[in-house]
Amino acid sequence: MKIKGWKEVFRFTFTQQVKTKSFIVSTIVIALIMALMAFLADFLPVIFLEDELSKAERTVAGEDVFTIETLYINNESGHDFDFTAALSGTNVTVNFISASEADAKIAAIADTTEKAMVSKIILDESGFSVDSRYAGGESGVQKLDGEVLNSKLADSIRIQYLASLGVPEDQIALAMSPVYSSISSAGEEPMSMIKQIVNTVVPMISAIVLFIFIFSYSQLVAQAVAIEKSSRIIEYLLTSIKPLAIILGKVLAMCCVSLMQFVLIGFGGALGFLVSIPFGIVGKVGTMVQAAAPMMTEAAGAAAASGAGAGMDAAVVIGEIGDAFSNVDAGLFIIMIVTFILGFLFYAGIAGLAGASVSKMEDLSSAIQPLSLIGVLGFYLAYFPQISGEQNTMSVVARYMPISSPFILSSDYMLGNIGIAEALVSIAVLAAADIAVMMLVAKVYESVILHTGNRLKLGDMLKMSK
């Protein structure tokens, strides 16, 4: 058999590759970087959204204890407002003062220990406004508390003004609920903002990661073949092993090495994410959703009774994220591994021919230029259609082209853009392309592997194989 001896080549190549210092160091370093990136991706939002999270946590916990103990209100709007209900249950005392008293109080609390805030309510042609100044100096007043109180005043002003116009309570609740909008073409289901973000970011990251692994290790195949040929080691190997067995063993060994490193780096990222959960945004949101579940159920019932919309609460957000990843199952991981292997075999076969076409290592960079062009074209075919966030002709073409399908198929299935039948068709096309490439490799490799001299072009290799 022409492939007899491939196991020995596979075993030798695999062992030599995983024992190298570069492989060990790069795997550890990249896994640590991936773990750090996963940790920071979950942890950094907690820092950047600290105020918003504090507001949400306080709302969920029902904590209304403020560092502001006295709220001085100067109402110049011409309307009478009572903020007793809005501030009930808090530790805040309200004092109504005149305009001159408000200016004097603002000057007084600029450098004081009094835990106070002064708010001016104004009505002009642009509508109501609340202009507040909180105490500075060593008062210990937090800006976040001022923002929360401002929000309470603003909501109370709107509610009381609508009530003064004779608007019923249920209509006020409806008017106060947020209005969300979406747009989509006719015949398509509208997509939420969260799902749009997921559908854009996930395919991009997936394409980048798979491209880096498949393409970089394919180049290592070309380099390994070129080294053996230029060092004349290949001549000793050919005395006992057929050329096709050599290239097959090398390609399969490098495929397993790249897959192993891919899994190890993915494990590092998963570990970093798991470590971040107690401190990160996922853990905080999960805790708040769990704590707020009874409140949200009660609010939803009240909204249904009044006919008002409940808005986009945390439960809706979590639900939309879950819906965006509804196809994450065992089938996805099988598709991911199969497409990774088939994609690697496709590019590694081309890389093996590129390595066999040179006799000197200095010619290798020019020999793999066609491989680079094919790889970059495949990457962009998979990458650019995702920027629009819509399924179009280019995304369909990229799904079934062997040069791009390894980079897009897994994310397409994960996001529900294709079903299992379409995924199997794409895999079948990729497998057929692999067979065609390997048949070409088998036909050409034996003829060019012992060639010495100038670098061979594809046309020259085909002529020699006839």
N, C-alpha and C positions, 0 to 999 in steps of 0.2 A: 504493500500500500504506500502511496505517495506521502501520506501523513504519518507514517510510522516514525516514532521517535519524538513526536511533538510534546509528549508528556515530560520527557527529560529536559527539553528546551524550556518548557513552561516552568518546571520546578526550579531549574537553574536561574532563569531570569527573575522569577518571583522572589526567590531567596536573596539573590544579589541586590535587588532593588530595595526590599524592605530592610535590609541590613545596612544600607548606606546611611551615613551621618546626615546627609542632606534630607533624606526622606523622614528620618526620625525627628530632626530639628524642625523641619517645615511643618510636619503634622502637629507637633506640640505647640509651636508658635501660632499657627493658623487656628487651631482649636481654641487656644487661649484668647486670641483676638475675637473669634466668633462668640465665645462665652461672654467676653466683655461687652461686645456689641449688643448681644441679646439682653444682657443685664441693663445696660444703659438705655436701650430702647424702651424698657419697661420702667426704669427708675427716673430718667430725665424728665418725663412729663410731670412727675410728682413735684419736681423743683420748679419747672416753668409754670405749672398751673397750681402753685401752692395756695394762692388766694382763693381761686375757684373751688379747689378741693376743700379748703377750710370752711367755706360757705356751705358747701353741700353736706359736709360731715356734721356741721352744727345744725343744719336743717333736719337731717335725718335723725340725729340724736335728740332733737327738741331742746337744744341748749340755747337759751336766750339771755345769758349772762354776758354783759358787755363791759369793756374797760371804760366806756363812756357811761357815767352815772347820771349826769345832768344834761338835758337837751334844751337849749334856749331857742325858741322859735319866734321869728319876726315875720308875721303874715301880712304882706302888703298886696295880696292878690285881690282883695275886695270880697272874698268869699270866706265864710266861716267854716273852719274844719276842726273836727274833734279826732284826735289821734289816740284816744284812750283804748279803743278796741285794737288798733294796729300794734300798740306797744304793750298790750296786756300780757302778763306773765314774764315781763322783763324786769330788770333792775333799774331801768331808766326813768328818771323823773322829768316831766315836761313843764317848762315855764315859758309862757308867752310874754314877749317883751316888745318895746317900741323900736323904731328904726335907730334912734340915737343911742338907746341902750344896747342894741345889737352891735353897733360900731365900737362902742366903748368896751363891750365884753370881748369882742374879737381881739382888740388890742391887749386886753388884760390876760387872755389865756395863751397869748403867743409864747410866754415864758412863765409858766406857772405849774403848780402841782395839782390844780383842780382838774378832775377828770370830766371834761365838759366838751360840748360842741355847739356851735351856733349855726342855725339854719335860717336862711331867708327864702320865703316863698313869694314868687313874683309871677304876675300874669301880664304878658304883653301880646303884640300881634302874632308872635310865634307860638304862644301857648304858655302853659304853666312851666315853671322851672324851680328847682331847689338848689340853692347855692349855699354850701356848708363849709365851715372852717372848724377843724378839730384842734384840741389843745396840743401844744408842743412842749418844749422844755423837758422837764422831768416828770411830766404827768403820767407817762406810761400808756397813754391812749394809742390804740392801734388803728392804722388807716383802714384796715379791713372792717373793723366795727363801724366806722363812719360810713363806709360804702353800704353795709347791710342796713343801717338805719336810714340812709338816704333812699335806698330801694323801698323800704317799708313806707316811708313818707310819700314817695311818688305813687306807689300802688294805692295807698289810702286816699290820696288826692283825686286820682282818677275815679275810684269807686264812689266817693262821696259826691263828686261833681255830676256823675251820671245819675246818681240817686236823686240829686236836687232837680234834675230835669224830668223826673218822673219815670225813669227807666226801671222796669221790674228787675228783681234780684237775679232771676235766671238769665235774663238778657245781659246783665252786667257781667255775670260769670262767663258768658259766651264772648262778650267783647274783650274781656281781659285775657282770654286764652290765646296763646301764640298761634299765628297763621303760618303754616308751612306750605311751600309750593314745590312743584316738580314739573318737568317738561320731558316729553318723549315723543317719538314719531308715532303716527297712527298704526295700530296693529301690534304695538310692542307694550309690554308691561312697564310702567314707570319704575325707575330705579332710584332708591334712596341715596343720599349723599354718602352714607357709610359704605354702602355696597359699591358705589362708584369708586371710592378710594381703594377698597380692597381689590376690585377688579382691575385697577390700574397698577397698584404697587406690587401685588403678588406675582403677576406674570413677568414684570420687569426684573424683580429680584431672582425669580426662578430662572429666567433666561440667562442672566449674568452668571449665576453660580454654575449652572450646567455647562455654559460655554467655556468658562475658565477651566473646569475639570476636564471636559472632553478634549478641548483643543490643546491644552498644555501637555496632557499625557500622550496625545497623538504625535505631537512634536518629539516627545521623548522616544517614541517608537522609531521615527525617522532617524533620530540621532544615534540610537543603539545600532540600527542596521548599518548606518554609514560608518560608525566606529569599527564594527567588525569587518566591514569590507575594506576600509582603508588600512587596517592593521593586519590584514590577510588572515585573520582568525577564521573567517568564513570558509577559506579553502580547506582547513582542517575539519570543520564541521561537515562539509559536504562529502567527506570520505565515508561517513556512516549515516548521515541524515539527509533526506531529500530537502530541496529548497522550500517547497511548500510547507513541510513540517516545521521548518525553522521559523518562517514568518508567522505561521499560525500559532505556534507556541509562544512567540514573543508578544503577538497582539493580545492573546488571551491572558497572558501573565500580566501585562501592563493594564489590561481592563480590570482584572481582579485587584491589582494594587491601587488603581484610582478609585474603584468602588469602595475598597476598605478605608482609604483615606477620607473619602466623601462621608462615609458612615461615622467615622471617628470625629470628624469636624462637626457634623450634624449633631452628634452626641454632646460635644462641647457646647454648642449653641443651646441645645435643649437644657443642659445642666445649668448654664448661666441664667436662662429664663426661669427655671424652677427656683433657683436661689433668690432671684429678684422678687418673686411673687409676694412675700411678706412685706417688702418695702416699696414695691412698685405700684403702678397705676392699676394693673389688673387686680391685685389683691385688694386695694382700697375700694375700687369700684364694686368688686364682688362683695366685700363686707357691707358697703352701703346699700347695695341692692337687697342683700339678705335682711339687713336691719329695717329697710324701708318697705319690705314686702307687705306687711299688714297695713301700713299707711297708704301705699299705692292702691291696694285693693279697695280700701275705704274711699279713697279719692276717686277711683274709677267708678265706683257705684254712685257716688254723689254726682259726678259729671254726667253719667248716663241718666240719672233721674232728672237733672236740670236741662239735659240736651246739649251740654257744653262739651267740647273736645278736651281730652285729657292731656294733649300735647305729647311731646317726645320725651318720656321719662327714661330713667335708666334701664327699666325692664325692656322697653322698646329697642333701645340701643343694643343691649345684649342679644335680644332676639334677632336683630338685623345682622349682627356679626355672625351669630350661629347660622343664620340662613345663607349668608355668603359662603360659609365653609360647610354647607350641608353635605357635600359629596366627599368629605374626608373620611375614607373608610379603608378597609383592607384592599379593595380594588385599586384605590389610588396608589398605594405603596407598590403594588404589583406592577401597575402601569409605569410608575416612576423608575423602578429598577430595570424593567424590560427595555424601556426607551433609552435609558442611560447606557445599557450594554449594547443595544443595537446601534445607537448613535456613535458610541465609541468605536465599534467594529467598522462602521462606515468610514469615519475619519482616519482611523488607524490604518486601514487598508490602503487608503490614498497616501498616507504618510510613509508606509513601508515602501511603496513604489518610489516616492521621492528620495528616500534614503538610499535605495538600490541604484538610483540613477547617477550617483556621484562616486568618484574614486578618491577624492580629497575632501577633508573636512571643511576646508575654506569655501567649497562650492555648495555646502549644504544650505546656507541661508538663501541663496538664489533658487535652489531646488524646491524649497518649501513655500516659495512665494505663491504659486497657484493654490496650495492648500490654505494659505492664509487668506487669500481672496475669497475662496469658497466659504471658509468658516465665517469670515466677517459678513459676507452677503447673507448667509443663513441666519446669523445672529440678528442682523437688522430686519430681516423679514419677520422674525419672531418678535422683535422688540417694538418696532415703530407702530404696528397696528394697535398696540395696547395703549398708546398715548391718547388716542381719541376716546378710549373707553367703550367703543362700539365694535360690533362684529361686522366686518366688511369683506370685500372680495380678497384683499391682501391677506387678511387673517385666515380665510379659508384656504388660500393657496399655500400659505406658510404651514398650515396644519398637515398637509399631505405631501409637501416636498421633502425629500430625505435630508437635504442640507439644513433645513430649519425645523422640521417636526420634532427632533430630540429636545429642542429648547422651548417648545411651546405646548406640547401635548399634555404634560402633567398638569400644568396650571389651567389649561382649558377644561380638563376633566374636573379638577378641583372646584372650579368656579361655576360648573354646570353649563358651560358654553357648548359642550358636546356630551353625548351619551356613550354608553359602553360600546354600542355598535359602531359609531364613528371612530372611537378610539381604536377598536380592533382593526378597522379598515386602514387607519393611518399606520398602525404597527405593521400590518401586512405589507403595505407599500414600502416601509422602511426595511423590513426583512428581505423583501425582493431586491431592493437596492443593495443590501449587504451581500446577498448571494451573487449579484452581478459584479460587484466590486471584487469579491474574493475570487470569482472565476477569472476576472481580468488579471488579478494579482497572480493566480496560479499559472496563467498562460504566459505572462510577461516575466515574472520573477526569475524563473529558471534560466531564461535567456540572457538576462542583464546582470545577474548577481556577480558573475566573474568578469564582467567588462571592466577594463581599465582605460584611462585616458580622460578626454573631456566629458563634461556632464551631458547625459543623454536627455533629449526632449521626448515628449510623449509619442510623437510620430516615429522617432527613431526606435523607441522601445517596442512599439507595435510591429514595425517592420522586422526587427530581430526575432520577434516571437513567432513569426509565420514559418 
